[in-house]
Amino acid sequence: MKNFKNKVIAVTGAASGIGRALVEGLLAGGARVAASDVDDANLQRLREFGVAADLLLSKVDVSDQAAMQRWVVEIKGHFGAVDGVINNAGVALSCHAADQPRAQMEWLFNINYWGVINGVEAFLPELLRRPEACIVNISSLFGLMSVPSQSAYNAAKFAVRGYSESLRQDLRNTSVSVVTVHPGGIQTNIANNGRHLHSITGKAEDREKTAALFNSIAATSPEQAAKKIMRGMQKSKARVLIGSDAWLLDKIQRLFPACYDRLLVPVMNIGTRMALKRV
Ligand SMILES: NC(=O)c1ccc[n+]([C@@H]2O[C@H](COP(=O)([O-])OP(=O)(O)OC[C@H]3O[C@@H](n4cnc5c(N)ncnc54)[C@H](O)[C@@H]3O)[C@@H](O)[C@H]2O)c1
């Protein structure tokens, strides 16, 4: 996708964070945007960007397969076609694997994994009709390496990466490119809205501080993340890493794939203790 002028791009989880910044960036780049989210109140605030004719707002839950299929029909009815989908909606869950209630894990998987699959399956038939089209799936740095208390999030984001890299190969001889995105810490609401059953430090008294701790170490703005994703779409990049933290930690897990945790966990613990003093 060389440029965004008059392209129709669908963005899930558009009411906040990276999704919201993508909507702003895409509209500024000349795209027409179909934005969806479960949070209708914040979704309506996208009208602040002031280009109503180019913006379609829909309340859609990505974990609802039928709703995602209906959304594509709505977009086609409104704009006539669709050229790209950014499967961005996601949630956070912190819990030790040994004590993790299955229902919590399923909640996260239904959004972070099945939400992406629902998006691909709903949009792909329409995208294949376009001369150039793009699927963007948002994984995470935690789709490249694992950390304590994130087993469900890690598993879902690794699964998004595995699925997307295979999908890219399946679509190699078509007009549809597939971009997998691995953000490091981005300053969004994901931790504030997440479910934190255990703390990352293993200490009960730190549980309430999980979101504040995450927020204190997230270094990249959603706007910077959106710019990087849009550049990745324009260059049809297979993988987009966002932030110097993602860049560095990706290198470390490549050098020490079987023991990066022994190296990183003590460093993370020092960083976490320092950050906890600040929050
Ligand atoms: N913030 C980070 O540091 C970070 C790092 C790596 C990956 N990510 C990923 O980036 C994506 C965007 O997250 P963000 O950081 O902007 O978070 P955010 O919480 O600011 O935004 C996520 C949006 O998804 C929406 N959402 C939640 N459940 C939904 C559902 N079932 N259907 C539709 N929408 C739903 C929320 O209402 C929210 O508006 C997620 O996939 C997240 O896992 C974020």
The ligand as an SDF file (V2000), in Angstrom:
LIG
                    3D

 44 48  0  0  0  0  0  0  0  0999 V2000
    0.3880   -0.4340   25.1910 N   0  0  0  0  0  0  0  0  0  0  0  0
    1.3940   -1.2690   25.0540 C   0  0  0  0  0  0  0  0  0  0  0  0
    2.4580   -1.1320   25.6950 O   0  0  0  0  0  0  0  0  0  0  0  0
    1.2950   -2.4180   24.1040 C   0  0  0  0  0  0  0  0  0  0  0  0
    2.4410   -3.1920   23.8960 C   0  0  0  0  0  0  0  0  0  0  0  0
    2.3770   -4.2510   23.0150 C   0  0  0  0  0  0  0  0  0  0  0  0
    1.1910   -4.5440   22.3470 C   0  0  0  0  0  0  0  0  0  0  0  0
    0.1000   -3.7790   22.5760 N   0  0  0  0  0  0  0  0  0  0  0  0
   -1.1320   -4.1230   21.8510 C   0  0  0  0  0  0  0  0  0  0  0  0
   -1.6000   -2.9840   21.1700 O   0  0  0  0  0  0  0  0  0  0  0  0
   -3.0110   -3.1130   20.9670 C   0  0  0  0  0  0  0  0  0  0  0  0
   -3.6980   -1.8150   21.3510 C   0  0  0  0  0  0  0  0  0  0  0  0
   -3.6080   -1.6460   22.7450 O   0  0  0  0  0  0  0  0  0  0  0  0
   -3.4040   -0.2270   23.4470 P   0  0  0  0  0  0  0  0  0  0  0  0
   -2.1260   -0.3080   24.1620 O   0  0  0  0  0  0  0  0  0  0  0  0
   -3.6640    0.8850   22.5110 O   0  0  0  0  0  0  0  0  0  0  0  0
   -4.5480   -0.3470   24.5780 O   0  0  0  0  0  0  0  0  0  0  0  0
   -5.8120    0.5510   24.9590 P   0  0  0  0  0  0  0  0  0  0  0  0
   -6.4110   -0.1100   26.1450 O   0  0  0  0  0  0  0  0  0  0  0  0
   -5.4490    1.9810   25.0590 O   0  0  0  0  0  0  0  0  0  0  0  0
   -6.7560    0.3410   23.6860 O   0  0  0  0  0  0  0  0  0  0  0  0
   -7.3250   -0.9110   23.4080 C   0  0  0  0  0  0  0  0  0  0  0  0
   -8.7450   -0.7160   22.8760 C   0  0  0  0  0  0  0  0  0  0  0  0
   -9.3000   -2.0140   22.6040 O   0  0  0  0  0  0  0  0  0  0  0  0
  -10.6620   -1.9760   22.9970 C   0  0  0  0  0  0  0  0  0  0  0  0
  -11.1930   -3.3070   23.2250 N   0  0  0  0  0  0  0  0  0  0  0  0
  -11.0180   -4.1060   24.3150 C   0  0  0  0  0  0  0  0  0  0  0  0
  -11.7250   -5.2450   24.1710 N   0  0  0  0  0  0  0  0  0  0  0  0
  -12.3610   -5.1500   22.9670 C   0  0  0  0  0  0  0  0  0  0  0  0
  -13.2320   -6.0120   22.2540 C   0  0  0  0  0  0  0  0  0  0  0  0
  -13.6240   -7.1900   22.7680 N   0  0  0  0  0  0  0  0  0  0  0  0
  -13.6870   -5.6090   21.0420 N   0  0  0  0  0  0  0  0  0  0  0  0
  -13.3350   -4.4100   20.5400 C   0  0  0  0  0  0  0  0  0  0  0  0
  -12.5080   -3.5480   21.1720 N   0  0  0  0  0  0  0  0  0  0  0  0
  -12.0350   -3.9270   22.3640 C   0  0  0  0  0  0  0  0  0  0  0  0
  -10.6820   -1.1260   24.2570 C   0  0  0  0  0  0  0  0  0  0  0  0
  -11.9760   -0.6330   24.5490 O   0  0  0  0  0  0  0  0  0  0  0  0
   -9.6730   -0.0410   23.8980 C   0  0  0  0  0  0  0  0  0  0  0  0
  -10.3240    1.0750   23.3220 O   0  0  0  0  0  0  0  0  0  0  0  0
   -3.4410   -4.3330   21.7940 C   0  0  0  0  0  0  0  0  0  0  0  0
   -3.5750   -5.4560   20.9460 O   0  0  0  0  0  0  0  0  0  0  0  0
   -2.2820   -4.5310   22.7530 C   0  0  0  0  0  0  0  0  0  0  0  0
   -2.1700   -5.8710   23.1980 O   0  0  0  0  0  0  0  0  0  0  0  0
    0.1160   -2.7240   23.4280 C   0  0  0  0  0  0  0  0  0  0  0  0
  1  2  1  0
  2  3  2  0
  2  4  1  0
  4  5  1  0
  4 44  2  0
  5  6  2  0
  6  7  1  0
  7  8  2  0
  8  9  1  0
  8 44  1  0
  9 10  1  0
  9 42  1  0
 10 11  1  0
 11 12  1  0
 11 40  1  0
 12 13  1  0
 13 14  1  0
 14 15  2  0
 14 16  1  0
 14 17  1  0
 17 18  1  0
 18 19  2  0
 18 20  1  0
 18 21  1  0
 21 22  1  0
 22 23  1  0
 23 24  1  0
 23 38  1  0
 24 25  1  0
 25 26  1  0
 25 36  1  0
 26 27  1  0
 26 35  1  0
 27 28  2  0
 28 29  1  0
 29 30  1  0
 29 35  2  0
 30 31  1  0
 30 32  2  0
 32 33  1  0
 33 34  2  0
 34 35  1  0
 36 37  1  0
 36 38  1  0
 38 39  1  0
 40 41  1  0
 40 42  1  0
 42 43  1  0
M  CHG  2   8   1  16  -1
M  END
$$$$
